Amino acid sequence: MPDYGRTMVAHRLVRNLLGGAAVLAALLLVVFGLPAINRAVPTDRSLAGRLYEVGAGVSVQPPPGARVDASKTRPGEERAAVLFLVGDVRYAIVVQPFGGQIAEAADRLRTKIKATQGYQVTGDEGAVDTASGLSGLSGGYTAPGRCGRYAVFLTDGRSIEVTVSGAQLELQRELAGIDDSISSIRYGGVR
């Protein structure tokens, strides 16, 4: 009978050891494996001069050298957002439902910009048009160590908000390509 008792204890110890090893393996996977997989997946991807579908019916031709920051990009049917990185310049397009007039949409975008600490809207606002016929308003803003531009367009019950920001020299270097990109924004079948 004494051998039977030792065998049962040995089986329990082995079973507990295997269970503990499984729990430890799962914990190590969560603590080290998942973050490693997350780091291995690129958050941005390069674009090579093709039309980019932002979402909610909006598309754009990205500027030369633009990459998409996947962590800040959300395609969708009603709302969509994309963040392009052009060197150190951030170029964002946000599409969302909006039922007001263009002046109200521009005021809403200016309010969002000014809500960020240190950001100030500067200069006059002016008219801007895209090659596809969208009409909107545009202006500029500053922040500590950065400057930027914004534009807003309305179409089919949606606002298309564009913000561009970067260090002044970097922004000046990339501005021609970004302006061409803003001009390429289109909605649905509008050409």
Secondary structure as GFF3:
##gff-version 3
##sequence-region A 1 191
A	DSSP	alpha_helix	2	28	.	.	.	ID=ss1
A	DSSP	pi_helix	29	33	.	.	.	ID=ss2
A	DSSP	alpha_helix	34	40	.	.	.	ID=ss3
A	DSSP	beta_strand	44	46	.	.	.	ID=ss4
A	DSSP	beta_strand	52	55	.	.	.	ID=ss5
A	DSSP	beta_strand	58	60	.	.	.	ID=ss6
A	DSSP	beta_strand	67	69	.	.	.	ID=ss7
A	DSSP	three_ten_helix	70	72	.	.	.	ID=ss8
A	DSSP	beta_strand	80	86	.	.	.	ID=ss9
A	DSSP	beta_strand	89	97	.	.	.	ID=ss10
A	DSSP	alpha_helix	102	114	.	.	.	ID=ss11
A	DSSP	beta_strand	120	129	.	.	.	ID=ss12
A	DSSP	beta_strand	135	143	.	.	.	ID=ss13
A	DSSP	beta_strand	146	155	.	.	.	ID=ss14
A	DSSP	beta_strand	158	166	.	.	.	ID=ss15
A	DSSP	alpha_helix	168	183	.	.	.	ID=ss16
A	DSSP	beta_strand	186	187	.	.	.	ID=ss17
###
